[in-house]
Amino acid sequence: MDWGPDALVRTSATKPQERMTVAERQANVDGAILPHPRRGGALAGRTVLLIDDVLTSGATLGAATRAARDAGAAHVNVLALARVALDADAPYFTGERTFDAKR
């Protein structure tokens, strides 16, 4: 197993996502994570595992998944160490529980 912590890069600072809706979170990270110009090619044809500490809406993992696929990754798996349990009555909860990496 290879380790490639720099195969993807965050190209722009994003706003803190606390209290954002799922759609706002997705828009916030859209285009902010891209394959590294020199090292992203190492993902081509590979199965990639992305690891995040906390999964809230999936927006960041979705953006990273799209970047890995853009770099040519054959398969992308994600692992979150914890999942935020959102209250269905909270104003920022939309009921969406998955992200679309094909957006």
N, C-alpha and C positions, 0 to 999 in steps of 0.2 A: 504494500500500500504506500503510495506516495503522499506527500504533504505539500499542499500548495496554498499557503495562507495569503499569497499576494497575486493569485491568478485573477481575482476580481478587485476592482478599486472603487471607492466612493469618490465620484468626480465633483460633487458639490455638497456643501453643507445643507442639511435639511433642518426644518423646524422641529422642535420637540413634538412628539405625536400624542402626548397626553390630551385626553378629551376630544380628539379628532374622531370623526366618523370613519368607517371603513373606506368610503370613497375619498375622503380628505387625506387619509393615510396613503392610499394608493397614489393619489396625485402628488403628494409630498415627496415620495421616493421615485416617482417616474423619471427615468433617465439619470438617476443619481448613482446607480451602481452599474458599472460596465466592465467588460473584460479588460485586463491590463494590456496596454498596447504591445508589450514585448512578451509577457508571460502568460497571457490569457490563452494563447494557442496550445498550451500544454493540456487543456481540457478537451481538445478535439478528439472525438471518438471514444472518450472515456466515460465511465460511470462516476458521477460526482456525488459526494455527500456534503451537504451544507449543514452547519450546526449553528443554532442560535440559542441564546440563554433563555429568552422568554418569548412565547408566541402570543400575540394579542389578536391582531386582525389577519396576520399573514402577509401584510403589504411588503415588509422588508424581505422576507424569504421569497415572496413572489418576484420582486425586482431582481434579487440575486439569482433566482432560477432562470429568469429570462436572460440575464447576462451570461450565465453559464451555457445556456442553449445557443445564444448568439455566438459564443466562442466555439461552438461545435460539439458540446458535450452530448454524448449519445443518450444518457439517462441522468436524471438528477433526482436524488433522494434528499429529504430534509429531516432533520432531527431537532426538536426543541426540548430543552431540559425541563421547562415548565410551561404551562398554558394558563393564561389569565381567564378566570371564570367571570364573564361579564354578567351583570345584572340586566335582565331583559327590560327592566323599566328605566334603565339609565338613558339619558338623552343621546348619547353617542353610540348606543347599541343599535345595529341595523338588522340583526338576526342572521347576517351572513356568517358562515362558519368556515368557508373555504376560499382560496384565492385562485385566480385564473392566471396561470403562468404564460398563457398564449396571448394575453392582451397585447 
